Amino acid sequence: MARTVTRDTAPSAPGMDAGLAKRLLGDMLLIRRFEEKAAEAYTLGKIGGFLHLYIGEEAVAVGATSALRPDDYAISAYREHGHCLAKGSDPRRVMAELFGRRDGLSKGKGGSMHLFDRSVNFLGGHAIVGSHLPVAAGVAFAIKYEARDQVIVCYFGDGAVPQGEFHESLNLAALWGLPVIYLCENNRYAMGTSTERALAQTEIWKFGQTYGIPAEKVDGMDVLAIREAVARAAARARRDSTPSLIEADTYRFRGHSMRDPAGAVYRTKDEVEHEKQRDPIVLFRARALREGWLSEEEARLIERDAHDRVEEAVAFADASPEPPDEWLFTDIYKEP
């Protein structure tokens, strides 16, 4: 029997209140300030290797996480700082990991692209494009096999869509009925290649139709739109183990990485400035004030708190020692 692709078969997220508004704005601001400080630390030589910033895309991670339970799982690619922080990881330990220090989430041995925090069910950043999509399917299989009612959200970029792992994973998720939410953060450029140059089908959500699963496209700069879409997908997954595909239309304000700070080679300054008018933090802050969810004073206090937490994270990372040489030979194999 053919599966029917639907969009709205489950209730939306619970209504807004002051507490939720504070959380959403606070989490987005924390990620923004964290990433800005990480960029500063990179220029000072405190962070080495590659550094991929999440600036501009904060609404996706925060909106999605707000619709999930703490015991649900999340997994991501290499632009994962925001996902990890939104899931509840300690900003101090995240920053220490970027600094390569022993108090980091991965003991300073993973760095920017390999954050992992089992304590909050964040199953890692994965540096190989598309490699984590089958892992997400495997986690969802385990959830279903053990008759649990958790879900896993799998974040990935538009650059992963042409990869075989994307199609193999969606096929198995649909075939086996796995409780996984595939959430594509379509920021239009896979490194420096536009979707028009890389995809024959640029409407990524339509691949859900191919595999007979619920799919939709949402405004990835609207934290509430993301929250509601993920809430619908999570309700379906818990109720009858139905997977979903969500395409979030978002935009990164910085370049692909700190090696490409502005992305000026493949996009115009006018385009970037135009997209900054959709800044998810500015838009949600204005709406929260307009709707009366927050006062101007409350918004300023939230901003100050985010600033202070990031400053504390930098101080913690600076004070953390570097890993000793002998740690090179630990955590390689699982102990019997």
Backbone hydrogen bonds in HBPLUS format (Angstrom, degrees):
<---DONOR---> <-ACCEPTOR-->    atom                        ^
c    i                          cat <-CA-CA->   ^        H-A-AA   ^      H-
h    n   atom  resd res      DA  || num        DHA   H-A  angle D-A-AA Bond
n    s   type  num  typ     dist DA aas  dist angle  dist       angle   num
A0021-ALA N   A0017-ASP O   2.98 MM   4  6.19 163.6  2.01 156.3 161.5     1
A0022-LYS N   A0018-ALA O   2.96 MM   4  6.15 157.4  2.01 150.6 155.9     2
A0023-ARG N   A0019-GLY O   3.09 MM   4  6.34 154.8  2.16 142.8 149.7     3
A0024-LEU N   A0020-LEU O   2.88 MM   4  6.13 168.1  1.90 160.2 162.2     4
A0025-LEU N   A0021-ALA O   3.02 MM   4  6.11 173.3  2.02 151.8 154.0     5
A0026-GLY N   A0022-LYS O   2.80 MM   4  5.71 155.3  1.86 141.7 150.2     6
A0027-ASP N   A0023-ARG O   2.85 MM   4  5.90 161.7  1.88 150.4 154.8     7
A0028-MET N   A0024-LEU O   3.11 MM   4  6.24 163.0  2.14 147.2 151.9     8
A0029-LEU N   A0025-LEU O   2.94 MM   4  6.07 161.5  1.97 151.1 156.6     9
A0030-LEU N   A0026-GLY O   2.88 MM   4  6.01 153.4  1.95 144.8 152.5    10
A0031-ILE N   A0027-ASP O   3.09 MM   4  6.30 162.9  2.12 147.6 151.1    11
A0032-ARG N   A0028-MET O   2.98 MM   4  6.21 163.4  2.01 149.0 153.9    12
A0033-ARG N   A0029-LEU O   2.89 MM   4  6.02 174.3  1.89 156.4 157.9    13
A0034-PHE N   A0030-LEU O   2.86 MM   4  5.89 154.7  1.93 145.3 153.5    14
A0035-GLU N   A0031-ILE O   2.93 MM   4  6.08 163.5  1.96 152.1 155.7    15
A0036-GLU N   A0032-ARG O   2.97 MM   4  6.20 158.0  2.02 149.2 155.7    16
A0037-LYS N   A0033-ARG O   2.95 MM   4  6.11 156.1  2.01 146.2 152.5    17
A0038-ALA N   A0034-PHE O   2.85 MM   4  6.09 147.6  1.96 144.7 154.8    18
A0039-ALA N   A0035-GLU O   2.95 MM   4  6.19 154.7  2.02 147.3 153.0    19
A0040-GLU N   A0036-GLU O   3.13 MM   4  6.41 152.3  2.21 139.6 146.9    20
A0041-ALA N   A0037-LYS O   2.86 MM   4  6.15 158.5  1.91 149.5 155.3    21
A0042-TYR N   A0038-ALA O   2.89 MM   4  6.10 148.0  1.99 145.8 154.6    22
A0043-THR N   A0039-ALA O   3.15 MM   4  6.45 157.3  2.20 146.5 151.0    23
A0044-LEU N   A0040-GLU O   3.17 MM   4  6.47 134.2  2.39 139.1 151.6    24
A0044-LEU N   A0041-ALA O   3.15 MM   3  5.00 129.4  2.42  90.5 104.3    25
A0046-LYS N   A0041-ALA O   2.94 MM   5  5.26 153.6  2.01 161.5 154.5    26
A0045-GLY N   A0042-TYR O   3.00 MM   3  5.12 159.4  2.04 106.2 112.4    27
A0258-MET N   A0051-LEU O   2.98 MM 207  5.67 137.3  2.17 146.6 159.6    28
A0057-GLU N   A0054-TYR O   2.99 MM   3  5.64 163.6  2.02 141.4 146.6    29
A0253-PHE N   A0055-ILE O   2.99 MM 198  5.87 161.8  2.02 143.2 149.0    30
A0060-VAL N   A0057-GLU O   3.09 MM   3  5.98 150.1  2.19 126.0 132.3    31
A0062-VAL N   A0058-GLU O   3.16 MM   4  6.24 171.9  2.16 161.8 163.9    32
A0063-GLY N   A0059-ALA O   2.85 MM   4  5.51 153.8  1.92 132.3 141.2    33
A0064-ALA N   A0060-VAL O   2.97 MM   4  5.95 162.9  2.00 147.5 152.9    34
A0065-THR N   A0061-ALA O   2.99 MM   4  6.00 166.2  2.01 144.3 148.8    35
A0066-SER N   A0062-VAL O   3.05 MM   4  6.08 152.9  2.13 143.9 151.0    36
A0067-ALA N   A0064-ALA O   3.08 MM   3  5.48 149.4  2.18 108.4 117.4    37
A0068-LEU N   A0065-THR O   3.07 MM   3  5.23 162.7  2.11 109.3 114.7    38
A0072-ASP N   A0069-ARG O   3.02 MM   3  5.37 164.0  2.05 114.5 119.6    39
A0073-TYR N   A0151-VAL O   2.95 MM  78  6.32 166.1  1.97 157.2 159.6    40
A0153-VAL N   A0073-TYR O   3.00 MM  80  6.36 159.4  2.05 140.9 142.2    41
A0074-ALA N   A0121-ASN O   3.08 MM  47  6.54 147.7  2.19 161.9 163.9    42
A0123-LEU N   A0074-ALA O   2.78 MM  49  6.06 163.6  1.81 176.8 173.2    43
A0075-ILE N   A0153-VAL O   3.09 MM  78  6.54 147.2  2.20 161.5 166.5    44
A0155-TYR N   A0075-ILE O   2.99 MM  80  6.34 162.2  2.02 167.8 164.9    45
A0076-SER N   A0124-GLY O   2.96 MM  48  6.12 162.6  1.99 177.0 171.3    46
A0126-HIS N   A0076-SER O   3.13 MM  50  6.36 124.0  2.46 115.3 129.0    47
A0084-CYS N   A0080-GLU O   3.00 MM   4  6.15 166.1  2.02 164.3 167.5    48
A0085-LEU N   A0081-HIS O   2.98 MM   4  6.21 164.3  2.00 155.2 159.3    49
A0086-ALA N   A0082-GLY O   2.88 MM   4  5.94 161.7  1.92 147.1 153.0    50
A0087-LYS N   A0083-HIS O   2.99 MM   4  6.11 144.0  2.12 139.8 149.1    51
A0089-SER N   A0084-CYS O   3.23 MM   5  5.87 164.3  2.26 152.5 149.2    52
A0088-GLY N   A0085-LEU O   2.99 MM   3  5.24 150.0  2.08 104.1 113.7    53
A0093-ARG N   A0090-ASP O   3.06 MM   3  5.47 120.0  2.44 108.4 121.7    54
A0094-VAL N   A0090-ASP O   3.05 MM   4  6.36 152.6  2.13 153.9 162.6    55
A0095-MET N   A0091-PRO O   2.93 MM   4  6.04 165.6  1.96 145.8 149.5    56
A0096-ALA N   A0092-ARG O   2.93 MM   4  6.11 154.7  1.99 141.8 149.7    57
A0097-GLU N   A0093-ARG O   3.04 MM   4  6.16 144.0  2.17 134.3 142.8    58
A0098-LEU N   A0094-VAL O   3.12 MM   4  6.52 152.7  2.20 146.5 153.5    59
A0099-PHE N   A0095-MET O   2.98 MM   4  6.28 145.4  2.10 146.2 156.3    60
A0101-ARG N   A0096-ALA O   2.91 MM   5  5.27 173.9  1.91 155.4 154.7    61
A0100-GLY N   A0097-GLU O   2.97 MM   3  4.94 151.7  2.05  99.9 109.0    62
A0104-GLY N   A0101-ARG O   3.08 MM   3  5.65 158.8  2.12 121.9 123.9    63
A0102-ARG N   A0321-PRO O   2.89 MM 219  5.94 168.6  1.90 163.3 166.8    64
A0107-LYS N   A0104-GLY O   2.97 MM   3  4.67 158.8  2.02 112.7 109.6    65
A0109-LYS N   A0106-SER O   3.09 MM   3  5.76 168.1  2.11 120.0 123.2    66
A0114-HIS N   A0111-GLY O   3.20 MM   3  5.66 165.3  2.23 117.6 122.2    67
A0125-GLY N   A0115-LEU O   2.90 MM  10  5.38 131.7  2.14 148.4 155.5    68
A0117-ASP N   A0122-PHE O   3.02 MM   5  5.07 161.3  2.06 145.4 150.0    69
A0120-VAL N   A0117-ASP O   3.26 MM   3  5.94 158.0  2.31 115.5 120.5    70
A0122-PHE N   A0117-ASP O   2.98 MM   5  5.07 162.2  2.01 150.0 144.1    71
A0121-ASN N   A0118-ARG O   3.07 MM   3  4.67 164.1  2.09 100.5 105.0    72
A0131-SER N   A0128-ILE O   2.97 MM   3  5.46 163.6  2.00 133.4 137.9    73
A0133-LEU N   A0130-GLY O   3.31 MM   3  5.73 157.6  2.36 111.0 117.2    74
A0136-ALA N   A0132-HIS O   2.95 MM   4  6.25 152.8  2.02 151.5 157.8    75
A0137-ALA N   A0133-LEU O   3.19 MM   4  6.53 152.2  2.27 142.4 149.6    76
A0138-GLY N   A0134-PRO O   2.90 MM   4  6.21 149.1  1.99 144.3 153.1    77
A0138-GLY N   A0135-VAL O   3.03 MM   3  4.90 113.1  2.50  90.0 106.5    78
A0139-VAL N   A0135-VAL O   2.87 MM   4  6.24 153.8  1.94 153.7 160.2    79
A0140-ALA N   A0136-ALA O   2.96 MM   4  6.18 162.1  1.99 148.3 153.5    80
A0141-PHE N   A0137-ALA O   2.84 MM   4  6.07 147.0  1.95 143.3 152.9    81
A0142-ALA N   A0138-GLY O   3.02 MM   4  6.31 154.4  2.08 145.0 151.0    82
A0143-ILE N   A0139-VAL O   2.96 MM   4  6.31 156.0  2.02 150.9 157.5    83
A0144-LYS N   A0140-ALA O   3.02 MM   4  6.28 163.1  2.05 149.8 153.4    84
A0145-TYR N   A0141-PHE O   2.79 MM   4  5.96 162.3  1.82 152.7 158.5    85
A0146-GLU N   A0142-ALA O   2.96 MM   4  6.04 152.5  2.04 146.7 152.7    86
A0148-ARG N   A0143-ILE O   2.99 MM   5  5.28 172.1  1.99 160.6 159.1    87
A0147-ALA N   A0144-LYS O   3.02 MM   3  4.95 160.6  2.05 105.2 109.8    88
A0152-ILE N   A0179-PRO O   3.27 MM  27  6.76 150.7  2.36 150.8 159.3    89
A0181-ILE N   A0152-ILE O   2.83 MM  29  6.19 162.7  1.86 160.9 164.7    90
A0154-CYS N   A0181-ILE O   2.80 MM  27  6.04 168.5  1.82 159.4 161.0    91
A0183-LEU N   A0154-CYS O   2.82 MM  29  5.77 168.8  1.83 149.9 153.5    92
A0156-PHE N   A0183-LEU O   3.14 MM  27  6.42 146.0  2.26 150.6 149.4    93
A0185-GLU N   A0156-PHE O   2.71 MM  29  5.97 161.4  1.74 162.5 167.5    94
A0160-ALA N   A0157-GLY O   3.04 MM   3  5.71 164.4  2.07 118.3 123.1    95
A0161-VAL N   A0158-ASP O   3.18 MM   3  5.49 153.8  2.25 107.9 115.4    96
A0163-GLN N   A0160-ALA O   3.05 MM   3  5.36 148.0  2.15 109.1 119.1    97
A0166-PHE N   A0163-GLN O   3.22 MM   3  5.70 138.7  2.40 108.8 118.0    98
A0168-GLU N   A0164-GLY O   2.92 MM   4  6.11 168.2  1.93 162.7 166.7    99
A0169-SER N   A0165-GLU O   2.92 MM   4  5.78 156.8  1.97 139.4 146.0   100
A0170-LEU N   A0166-PHE O   3.06 MM   4  6.25 165.0  2.08 147.8 151.9   101
A0171-ASN N   A0167-HIS O   2.99 MM   4  6.01 156.4  2.04 142.9 150.0   102
A0172-LEU N   A0168-GLU O   3.06 MM   4  6.28 164.0  2.09 147.6 151.1   103
A0173-ALA N   A0169-SER O   2.86 MM   4  6.00 162.2  1.90 152.1 157.9   104
A0174-ALA N   A0170-LEU O   2.95 MM   4  6.03 157.7  2.00 145.4 150.9   105
A0175-LEU N   A0171-ASN O   2.84 MM   4  5.96 160.3  1.88 148.0 154.6   106
A0176-TRP N   A0172-LEU O   2.85 MM   4  5.81 164.4  1.88 151.1 154.4   107
A0177-GLY N   A0173-ALA O   2.92 MM   4  5.49 119.5  2.30 128.3 141.0   108
A0178-LEU N   A0173-ALA O   3.03 MM   5  4.89 154.8  2.10 136.3 142.0   109
A0180-VAL N   A0178-LEU O   2.86 MM   2  5.69 137.3  2.05 107.3  94.3   110
A0244-SER N   A0180-VAL O   3.14 MM  64  6.68 150.4  2.23 152.9 159.2   111
A0182-TYR N   A0244-SER O   2.89 MM  62  6.07 164.7  1.91 159.5 154.7   112
A0246-ILE N   A0182-TYR O   2.84 MM  64  6.24 163.9  1.87 164.6 168.6   113
A0184-CYS N   A0246-ILE O   2.79 MM  62  6.12 153.7  1.86 169.9 174.4   114
A0248-ALA N   A0184-CYS O   2.81 MM  64  5.95 175.3  1.81 169.6 171.2   115
A0186-ASN N   A0248-ALA O   2.97 MM  62  5.82 141.9  2.11 148.1 160.1   116
A0250-THR N   A0186-ASN O   3.09 MM  64  5.75 160.4  2.13 133.0 137.7   117
A0195-THR N   A0188-ARG O   3.07 MM   7  5.53 130.7  2.32 141.3 144.2   118
A0190-ALA N   A0193-THR O   2.86 MM   3  5.12 155.3  1.92 151.7 144.5   119
A0192-GLY N   A0190-ALA O   2.81 MM   2  5.51 107.9  2.34 116.4  99.3   120
A0193-THR N   A0190-ALA O   3.06 MM   3  5.12 171.3  2.07 118.2 121.0   121
A0197-ARG N   A0194-SER O   3.05 MM   3  5.43 139.2  2.22 106.9 117.6   122
A0198-ALA N   A0195-THR O   3.09 MM   3  5.01 143.2  2.23  97.2 108.2   123
A0199-LEU N   A0195-THR O   2.84 MM   4  5.55 158.3  1.89 159.4 158.5   124
A0206-LYS N   A0203-GLU O   3.03 MM   3  5.82 151.9  2.11 120.9 128.3   125
A0207-PHE N   A0204-ILE O   3.04 MM   3  5.84 168.5  2.05 123.9 127.5   126
A0208-GLY N   A0205-TRP O   3.02 MM   3  5.78 159.6  2.06 118.2 124.3   127
A0209-GLN N   A0206-LYS O   2.99 MM   3  5.28 133.5  2.21 102.9 114.3   128
A0211-TYR N   A0207-PHE O   3.27 MM   4  6.63 148.0  2.38 143.5 150.2   129
A0212-GLY N   A0208-GLY O   2.86 MM   4  5.91 102.9  2.46 135.6 154.6   130
A0213-ILE N   A0208-GLY O   2.93 MM   5  5.14 167.4  1.94 144.8 146.4   131
A0212-GLY N   A0209-GLN O   3.19 MM   3  4.87 157.6  2.24  96.0 102.8   132
A0245-LEU N   A0214-PRO O   3.04 MM  31  6.49 153.8  2.11 151.6 159.8   133
A0216-GLU N   A0245-LEU O   3.14 MM  29  6.76 144.7  2.27 152.5 163.1   134
A0247-GLU N   A0216-GLU O   2.92 MM  31  6.31 164.7  1.94 154.9 159.9   135
A0218-VAL N   A0247-GLU O   2.85 MM  29  6.24 160.2  1.89 161.9 166.1   136
A0249-ASP N   A0218-VAL O   2.95 MM  31  6.25 172.4  1.95 169.6 169.5   137
A0222-ASP N   A0219-ASP O   3.18 MM   3  5.59 164.1  2.21 116.3 118.5   138
A0220-GLY N   A0249-ASP O   2.88 MM  29  4.60 133.0  2.11 112.2 120.0   139
A0225-ALA N   A0222-ASP O   3.11 MM   3  5.31 121.7  2.46 101.7 116.0   140
A0226-ILE N   A0222-ASP O   3.13 MM   4  6.46 161.2  2.17 159.1 163.9   141
A0227-ARG N   A0223-VAL O   3.02 MM   4  6.14 158.5  2.07 138.7 145.2   142
A0228-GLU N   A0224-LEU O   2.98 MM   4  6.13 160.6  2.02 146.0 150.1   143
A0229-ALA N   A0225-ALA O   3.05 MM   4  6.22 159.8  2.09 145.8 151.5   144
A0230-VAL N   A0226-ILE O   2.95 MM   4  6.11 167.4  1.96 159.5 162.3   145
A0231-ALA N   A0227-ARG O   2.93 MM   4  6.03 150.5  2.01 142.6 151.6   146
A0232-ARG N   A0228-GLU O   3.05 MM   4  6.27 154.3  2.12 145.7 151.2   147
A0233-ALA N   A0229-ALA O   3.08 MM   4  6.36 160.8  2.12 145.0 150.3   148
A0234-ALA N   A0230-VAL O   2.77 MM   4  5.94 159.5  1.81 152.7 158.3   149
A0235-ALA N   A0231-ALA O   2.99 MM   4  6.10 156.5  2.04 144.5 150.4   150
A0236-ARG N   A0232-ARG O   3.12 MM   4  6.41 158.3  2.17 148.5 153.7   151
A0237-ALA N   A0233-ALA O   3.00 MM   4  6.22 160.0  2.04 147.5 153.3   152
A0238-ARG N   A0234-ALA O   2.94 MM   4  6.13 157.9  1.98 151.0 156.2   153
A0239-ARG N   A0235-ALA O   2.96 MM   4  6.00 154.0  2.03 143.1 150.9   154
A0240-ASP N   A0236-ARG O   2.93 MM   4  5.98 177.3  1.93 157.8 158.6   155
A0241-SER N   A0237-ALA O   2.88 MM   4  4.15 132.1  2.11 119.6 122.2   156
A0255-GLY N   A0261-PRO O   3.01 MM   6  4.65 149.6  2.10 107.9 106.7   157
A0260-ASP N   A0257-SER O   2.83 MM   3  5.18 155.8  1.89 110.4 118.7   158
A0272-VAL N   A0268-THR O   3.21 MM   4  6.58 161.5  2.24 148.8 152.5   159
A0273-GLU N   A0269-LYS O   2.95 MM   4  6.19 167.4  1.97 155.1 158.5   160
A0274-HIS N   A0270-ASP O   2.90 MM   4  6.02 150.9  1.99 143.8 152.1   161
A0275-GLU N   A0271-GLU O   2.96 MM   4  6.23 159.4  2.01 151.1 156.1   162
A0276-LYS N   A0272-VAL O   2.98 MM   4  6.23 140.1  2.15 145.4 156.7   163
A0277-GLN N   A0274-HIS O   3.11 MM   3  5.59 155.5  2.17 108.5 116.1   164
A0278-ARG N   A0275-GLU O   2.88 MM   3  5.46 161.1  1.92 115.6 122.0   165
A0279-ASP N   A0276-LYS O   3.17 MM   3  5.10 152.1  2.25 110.7 109.1   166
A0283-LEU N   A0279-ASP O   2.99 MM   4  6.16 167.6  2.01 160.5 164.4   167
A0284-PHE N   A0280-PRO O   3.05 MM   4  6.05 160.9  2.09 137.2 142.6   168
A0285-ARG N   A0281-ILE O   2.93 MM   4  5.96 162.8  1.96 148.9 154.5   169
A0286-ALA N   A0282-VAL O   3.04 MM   4  6.16 164.7  2.07 147.3 151.4   170
A0287-ARG N   A0283-LEU O   3.05 MM   4  6.25 155.3  2.11 142.9 150.0   171
A0288-ALA N   A0284-PHE O   2.82 MM   4  5.98 160.2  1.85 154.2 159.5   172
A0289-LEU N   A0285-ARG O   3.07 MM   4  6.32 153.9  2.14 149.1 155.2   173
A0290-ARG N   A0286-ALA O   2.94 MM   4  6.10 160.1  1.98 146.1 152.4   174
A0291-GLU N   A0287-ARG O   2.82 MM   4  5.92 160.2  1.86 155.1 159.2   175
A0293-TRP N   A0288-ALA O   2.88 MM   5  4.97 127.8  2.16 149.0 158.2   176
A0294-LEU N   A0288-ALA O   3.21 MM   6  5.50 158.8  2.25 124.3 123.1   177
A0292-GLY N   A0289-LEU O   3.23 MM   3  5.12 145.0  2.36  94.5 104.8   178
A0299-ALA N   A0295-SER O   2.97 MM   4  6.25 158.8  2.01 153.5 159.1   179
A0300-ARG N   A0296-GLU O   3.03 MM   4  6.27 154.4  2.10 146.2 152.8   180
A0301-LEU N   A0297-GLU O   3.00 MM   4  6.26 152.5  2.08 146.5 154.0   181
A0302-ILE N   A0298-GLU O   2.99 MM   4  6.25 152.4  2.06 147.9 155.1   182
A0303-GLU N   A0299-ALA O   3.03 MM   4  6.29 154.9  2.09 145.5 152.2   183
A0304-ARG N   A0300-ARG O   2.92 MM   4  6.18 156.5  1.98 147.6 153.8   184
A0305-ASP N   A0301-LEU O   2.92 MM   4  6.13 156.8  1.98 146.6 152.8   185
A0306-ALA N   A0302-ILE O   3.05 MM   4  6.31 159.1  2.09 148.9 153.7   186
A0307-HIS N   A0303-GLU O   3.06 MM   4  6.30 161.2  2.09 148.0 153.2   187
A0308-ASP N   A0304-ARG O   2.88 MM   4  6.14 162.9  1.91 153.4 157.8   188
A0309-ARG N   A0305-ASP O   2.92 MM   4  6.10 159.2  1.97 151.9 157.1   189
A0310-VAL N   A0306-ALA O   3.13 MM   4  6.30 154.1  2.20 147.0 153.1   190
A0311-GLU N   A0307-HIS O   3.01 MM   4  6.26 157.9  2.06 149.8 156.4   191
A0312-GLU N   A0308-ASP O   2.94 MM   4  6.13 154.7  2.01 146.2 153.2   192
A0313-ALA N   A0309-ARG O   2.95 MM   4  6.17 145.5  2.07 136.0 145.7   193
A0314-VAL N   A0310-VAL O   2.98 MM   4  6.29 154.8  2.04 151.7 156.9   194
A0315-ALA N   A0311-GLU O   3.05 MM   4  6.31 162.9  2.08 148.7 153.2   195
A0316-PHE N   A0312-GLU O   2.92 MM   4  6.11 155.7  1.98 147.7 154.5   196
A0317-ALA N   A0313-ALA O   2.96 MM   4  6.16 160.1  2.00 147.0 152.2   197
A0318-ASP N   A0314-VAL O   2.86 MM   4  6.07 160.5  1.90 153.1 158.6   198
A0319-ALA N   A0315-ALA O   3.04 MM   4  6.20 149.5  2.14 142.2 149.9   199
A0320-SER N   A0316-PHE O   3.04 MM   4  6.18 129.2  2.31 142.3 155.5   200
A0320-SER N   A0317-ALA O   3.29 MM   3  5.17 137.5  2.48  94.0 105.3   201
A0327-TRP N   A0324-PRO O   3.04 MM   3  5.70 157.3  2.10 118.5 125.2   202
A0328-LEU N   A0325-ASP O   3.03 MM   3  5.87 168.4  2.05 123.7 127.3   203
A0329-PHE N   A0326-GLU O   3.24 MM   3  5.99 165.1  2.26 118.3 121.5   204
A0330-THR N   A0327-TRP O   3.18 MM   3  5.09 171.3  2.19 106.9 108.6   205
